[in-house]
Amino acid sequence: MNRKVGLKFSAMILALGSVFLSPIGAHAQVDNPDTYPLRPVRLIIPFPPGGPTDVLGRLVGEILGKELSQPFVAVNVSGAGGTIGAIQVARSKPDGYTLMLGTAGTIINNPHMNKKIGYDPLKDFQAISSLWSQPSVVLVRKDGPFGNLKELIAEAKRRPGALNYGSSGIGAFNHLSAEFFASLAGIKMTHVPYKGVAPAITDLIAKNLDVVFGPVTNLLSNSDRLIGLAVSAPTRSSFAPAVPTSAEGGLPDFVYSSWGGLFAPAGISPRIAEKLSSAIARGSSAESVRKRYTVLGVDSEFSSPGEYQAYIAAEFKRGGQLIETIGLKEEK
C-alpha cells in the first residue's frame, strides 16, 4: 500500500469510528447530571399562549434559564384541556430536555374524568417541584345579603338549590372548589358554567349569580363591588389580608387551591431532577421574581422531587374522591 492510499484508508477508518462512536459519547455527555443542560430545554405549556398559566410558565422558563445557563424554551401545545401537551411529554425521552408545566387540571382532574386519557399521572411523570398555588375566594356582592360565610351557608340550607354559583366550566378549579365547599357545608347550590371566570364575575356583579369561587385577583380588580367571605386556605392571603380564612368562617376543612408544578417524563435521572428543583428554589427566592409572582396574584413555592411526588399522590387520591362525590361523568 502506497503512502497516499494508506492515508486515505486511515482517514476513512477514523471517519467511520466517529460515526459509530459519536452517538454513544454524545448520549453519555447529554445525560450526565454534572454537565446538564448542554443544550436548550423544551418547556411544554399545555395551554394556549397569553393566559395566566402561559405567563407563569414563561416566568418559570426564565428562572431556569438564568440559573442553569441554557435557554428553557416555552412551547405551547394546547388542546383538550391540557391533555395533548401532557401526552406528548409523557411519551418523551426522560433526559431532562423535555419538561412540562403541569396543573391540577392536567395532573389530577382530567385523568379522573377520562379514564382513557392516554397517560397515567403517577406512573408517566416525575414531579420535580411545586411552583405556585392560589386558593379560591368565596366572592359575593358588596350590596348583597351575605356579610359572612355563616350567613351564606344558612341561606343555602334554608333554600336548597336556590342559590346559584358560576364557574369557568365543568371540572374547572372553581367548579370543584364550590362543590367541595358545598359538600363540607352540607348544602346544595345550582351550578352555572361559563366559558371562563370573567363572564361569571360579570354576571355576579349584575345580580344574575349569588356567588363565585374565584381567584383573589378577581376580588382585587372588583373590590368596589365585591367582597370575599373566606379564602380556601389555612392562613389569610397576603394579597387580601382582610378576608377571613375558611376556618375563621366556621368551615376549617375547606382548604383547596389551584397550583402549578414542574414535571418531567418518568425515568429522569434523580440527580437531574434535584438539579432542576434546586434551580427553581434559588431563582424563585429572588425578590424580583417574588414581585412578579405577586403581580400575577399567586404565591410562589418550591419543593424537592420526593416531597412533590408524595404531594401529587395525595392530591390525586383526594381529587378522585371529590370528583366521585360530585358525580362528574367520565368523558366518552
VMD Tcl script that draws the C-alpha trace (Angstrom):
set ca {
  {0.00 0.00 0.00}
  {1.49 3.35 -1.01}
  {1.55 6.27 1.41}
  {-1.31 8.22 -0.27}
  {-3.70 5.23 -0.26}
  {-2.73 4.45 3.34}
  {-3.57 7.97 4.48}
  {-6.97 7.80 2.74}
  {-7.68 4.42 4.35}
  {-6.74 5.75 7.81}
  {-8.96 8.79 7.34}
  {-11.86 6.54 6.32}
  {-11.42 4.38 9.44}
  {-11.36 7.47 11.66}
  {-14.49 8.83 10.00}
  {-16.35 5.53 10.41}
  {-15.22 5.38 14.02}
  {-16.63 8.83 14.70}
  {-19.95 7.88 13.07}
  {-20.40 4.85 15.30}
  {-18.91 6.27 18.48}
  {-20.26 9.82 18.50}
  {-23.89 8.95 19.34}
  {-22.77 6.92 22.36}
  {-20.40 9.63 23.51}
  {-22.95 12.38 22.90}
  {-25.68 10.44 24.75}
  {-23.42 9.91 27.74}
  {-22.48 13.59 27.73}
  {-26.08 14.79 27.40}
  {-27.35 12.55 30.21}
  {-24.53 13.46 32.59}
  {-26.20 15.23 35.54}
  {-23.00 17.14 36.28}
  {-22.99 18.86 32.88}
  {-26.78 19.10 32.33}
  {-28.07 21.02 30.50}
  {-25.79 21.22 27.50}
  {-28.42 22.49 25.05}
  {-31.79 24.25 25.09}
  {-34.62 22.59 27.02}
  {-38.25 22.49 25.85}
  {-40.76 23.54 28.49}
  {-44.16 22.35 27.29}
  {-47.06 24.56 28.38}
  {-50.19 22.54 27.56}
  {-52.39 25.62 27.18}
  {-52.78 28.44 24.62}
  {-50.47 31.46 24.75}
  {-51.48 34.60 26.58}
  {-53.38 33.11 29.52}
  {-52.26 33.25 33.18}
  {-50.75 29.75 33.09}
  {-48.79 30.61 29.96}
  {-47.44 33.80 31.57}
  {-46.43 31.89 34.70}
  {-44.85 29.12 32.64}
  {-42.70 31.58 30.73}
  {-41.58 33.10 34.01}
  {-40.50 29.64 35.17}
  {-38.59 29.19 31.91}
  {-36.78 32.47 32.55}
  {-35.87 31.39 36.09}
  {-34.45 28.04 34.97}
  {-32.61 29.57 32.02}
  {-30.89 32.11 34.24}
  {-29.98 29.56 36.91}
  {-28.77 26.82 34.55}
  {-27.29 28.96 31.75}
  {-29.26 27.42 28.91}
  {-32.48 28.55 27.22}
  {-35.64 26.91 28.57}
  {-37.90 27.48 25.59}
  {-41.62 27.69 26.33}
  {-43.64 25.74 23.75}
  {-47.44 25.91 23.77}
  {-49.01 22.53 22.94}
  {-52.66 23.20 23.71}
  {-55.84 21.21 23.28}
  {-58.28 19.04 25.21}
  {-57.79 20.94 28.44}
  {-54.05 20.29 28.54}
  {-54.26 16.62 27.57}
  {-52.45 16.85 24.22}
  {-49.38 18.50 25.68}
  {-49.32 16.12 28.64}
  {-49.39 13.07 26.36}
  {-46.50 14.47 24.33}
  {-44.38 14.92 27.46}
  {-45.33 11.51 28.87}
  {-44.01 9.89 25.66}
  {-40.80 11.93 25.51}
  {-37.32 10.71 26.36}
  {-36.61 11.19 30.10}
  {-33.33 13.03 29.54}
  {-34.29 16.37 31.07}
  {-34.68 18.13 27.73}
  {-38.47 17.96 27.67}
  {-40.33 19.26 30.72}
  {-43.92 20.25 31.40}
  {-45.72 22.88 33.38}
  {-48.48 20.79 34.96}
  {-51.62 21.99 36.72}
  {-54.27 20.41 38.91}
  {-56.38 20.05 35.79}
  {-53.83 18.12 33.73}
  {-52.43 16.01 36.58}
  {-55.45 15.45 38.85}
  {-58.85 16.31 37.38}
  {-58.61 15.29 33.72}
  {-57.35 11.74 34.38}
  {-60.17 11.12 36.87}
  {-62.81 12.39 34.43}
  {-61.42 10.47 31.47}
  {-60.03 7.00 32.17}
  {-58.84 6.72 28.53}
  {-56.89 9.96 28.64}
  {-53.65 8.43 27.36}
  {-51.35 8.91 30.34}
  {-51.08 7.89 33.97}
  {-50.14 10.95 36.03}
  {-48.48 8.90 38.76}
  {-46.58 6.47 36.51}
  {-45.75 8.54 33.42}
  {-44.40 11.69 35.11}
  {-41.76 12.56 37.67}
  {-42.76 15.53 39.79}
  {-39.86 17.98 40.01}
  {-41.07 20.90 42.14}
  {-44.15 22.85 43.04}
  {-44.12 26.35 41.52}
  {-47.11 28.30 42.79}
  {-50.50 27.94 44.44}
  {-53.66 30.02 44.52}
  {-56.63 29.40 46.83}
  {-60.14 30.39 45.88}
  {-62.07 33.22 47.48}
  {-65.81 32.98 48.15}
  {-66.96 36.10 46.28}
  {-70.29 37.86 46.73}
  {-71.63 41.35 46.03}
  {-70.98 44.14 48.48}
  {-74.63 45.15 48.27}
  {-75.83 41.54 48.58}
  {-77.45 39.77 51.54}
  {-74.35 37.95 52.81}
  {-71.88 39.56 55.17}
  {-70.04 36.39 56.23}
  {-69.68 32.70 55.39}
  {-72.15 31.52 58.03}
  {-74.92 33.67 56.54}
  {-74.31 32.19 53.07}
  {-74.40 28.63 54.42}
  {-77.53 29.31 56.49}
  {-79.40 30.68 53.47}
  {-78.32 27.75 51.29}
  {-79.61 25.33 53.94}
  {-82.90 27.22 54.21}
  {-83.45 27.09 50.43}
  {-81.66 24.03 48.97}
  {-80.67 24.60 45.34}
  {-82.00 28.18 45.24}
  {-78.58 29.85 45.36}
  {-76.55 29.63 42.18}
  {-72.83 29.92 41.57}
  {-70.81 30.45 38.43}
  {-67.64 28.71 37.29}
  {-65.35 28.69 34.28}
  {-66.67 25.28 33.20}
  {-67.46 21.75 34.30}
  {-64.46 20.24 36.05}
  {-62.67 23.59 36.34}
  {-60.91 24.52 39.56}
  {-63.63 26.92 40.68}
  {-66.34 24.34 39.91}
  {-64.63 21.73 42.07}
  {-63.86 24.31 44.74}
  {-67.54 25.27 45.01}
  {-68.70 21.66 45.14}
  {-66.10 20.80 47.74}
  {-67.36 23.73 49.80}
  {-70.97 22.60 49.38}
  {-70.20 19.03 50.41}
  {-68.39 20.19 53.57}
  {-71.15 22.66 54.46}
  {-73.91 20.16 53.77}
  {-75.67 22.42 51.27}
  {-76.91 22.28 47.69}
  {-76.31 25.09 45.20}
  {-77.03 25.27 41.46}
  {-74.02 25.30 39.13}
  {-73.96 27.70 36.16}
  {-70.90 27.02 33.94}
  {-69.35 29.76 31.82}
  {-66.54 29.92 29.27}
  {-64.14 31.46 31.74}
  {-64.37 33.07 35.16}
  {-64.57 36.66 33.81}
  {-68.14 36.34 32.45}
  {-69.18 34.66 35.71}
  {-67.85 37.65 37.66}
  {-69.76 39.97 35.30}
  {-72.99 38.10 35.99}
  {-72.29 38.09 39.73}
  {-71.99 41.88 39.68}
  {-75.15 42.07 37.53}
  {-77.05 40.07 40.21}
  {-77.56 37.04 37.95}
  {-75.47 34.88 40.30}
  {-75.26 34.64 44.06}
  {-71.63 33.60 44.48}
  {-68.44 32.80 42.55}
  {-65.44 30.87 43.87}
  {-62.72 32.79 42.09}
  {-59.04 33.67 42.41}
  {-58.06 36.59 44.62}
  {-57.24 38.66 41.52}
  {-60.99 38.80 40.78}
  {-61.55 40.35 44.19}
  {-58.72 42.85 43.82}
  {-59.92 44.06 40.42}
  {-63.53 44.40 41.64}
  {-63.04 45.49 45.24}
  {-65.53 48.32 44.84}
  {-68.35 45.88 44.08}
  {-67.33 42.52 45.57}
  {-66.26 41.22 48.96}
  {-64.61 37.97 49.96}
  {-66.35 35.90 52.63}
  {-63.48 33.43 53.03}
  {-60.28 32.20 51.44}
  {-59.86 28.43 50.99}
  {-56.50 28.29 52.77}
  {-55.24 27.70 56.31}
  {-53.85 31.25 56.52}
  {-55.06 34.59 55.26}
  {-53.92 35.66 51.81}
  {-51.16 38.25 51.69}
  {-52.99 39.74 48.69}
  {-56.26 40.21 50.60}
  {-55.43 40.08 54.32}
  {-58.88 41.36 55.34}
  {-60.59 38.22 54.00}
  {-61.06 35.59 56.75}
  {-59.84 32.03 56.32}
  {-62.37 29.25 55.89}
  {-61.60 28.16 59.47}
  {-62.43 31.63 60.74}
  {-65.69 31.41 58.82}
  {-66.61 28.14 60.51}
  {-65.53 25.64 57.82}
  {-61.94 24.63 58.71}
  {-61.69 21.73 56.25}
  {-62.33 23.96 53.24}
  {-58.72 24.09 52.06}
  {-58.45 23.87 48.29}
  {-56.04 25.54 45.86}
  {-55.18 25.59 42.21}
  {-51.47 25.08 41.60}
  {-48.74 24.73 39.05}
  {-45.72 22.46 39.11}
  {-42.77 21.29 37.04}
  {-42.88 17.74 35.68}
  {-40.61 15.50 33.59}
  {-41.19 12.16 31.89}
  {-40.85 9.26 34.32}
  {-37.35 7.79 34.44}
  {-35.43 11.05 34.51}
  {-32.15 10.89 36.43}
  {-32.81 11.71 40.11}
  {-29.75 13.97 40.05}
  {-31.12 15.96 37.11}
  {-34.47 16.20 38.88}
  {-32.76 17.52 42.00}
  {-30.73 19.96 39.91}
  {-33.90 21.38 38.38}
  {-35.64 21.55 41.75}
  {-32.71 23.37 43.33}
  {-32.59 25.84 40.44}
  {-36.29 26.62 40.95}
  {-35.73 27.16 44.68}
  {-32.81 29.52 44.12}
  {-34.44 31.51 41.35}
  {-37.88 31.76 42.95}
  {-36.45 33.15 46.19}
  {-35.14 36.28 44.45}
  {-37.09 39.38 45.46}
  {-37.56 40.49 41.85}
  {-39.13 37.12 40.97}
  {-41.39 37.15 44.03}
  {-42.70 40.55 42.94}
  {-43.59 39.16 39.52}
  {-45.50 36.30 41.13}
  {-47.28 38.85 43.32}
  {-48.42 40.83 40.29}
  {-49.99 37.62 38.96}
  {-51.76 37.01 42.28}
  {-50.12 33.72 43.20}
  {-47.84 32.54 45.98}
  {-44.53 31.15 44.78}
  {-43.39 27.92 46.38}
  {-40.98 25.08 45.74}
  {-40.25 21.57 46.99}
  {-37.96 18.63 46.42}
  {-38.90 15.96 43.85}
  {-39.64 13.46 46.61}
  {-41.84 15.87 48.54}
  {-43.71 16.91 45.44}
  {-44.25 13.36 44.21}
  {-45.80 12.48 47.58}
  {-47.99 15.59 47.45}
  {-49.21 14.72 43.94}
  {-50.09 11.17 45.03}
  {-52.13 12.52 47.96}
  {-53.85 15.15 45.80}
  {-54.67 12.55 43.14}
  {-56.44 10.44 45.75}
  {-58.29 13.42 47.20}
  {-59.24 14.71 43.76}
  {-60.67 11.34 42.79}
  {-62.81 11.23 45.91}
  {-64.10 14.75 45.27}
  {-64.95 14.09 41.62}
  {-66.76 10.89 42.63}
  {-68.69 12.81 45.29}
  {-69.72 15.46 42.76}
  {-70.72 12.76 40.30}
  {-68.86 14.09 37.27}
  {-69.30 11.69 34.38}
  {-66.40 10.10 32.55}
  {-65.83 11.66 29.16}
  {-66.58 9.41 26.22}
}
mol new
graphics top color blue
foreach p $ca { graphics top sphere $p radius 0.5 }
foreach p [lrange $ca 0 end-1] q [lrange $ca 1 end] { graphics top cylinder $p $q radius 0.2 }
display resetview
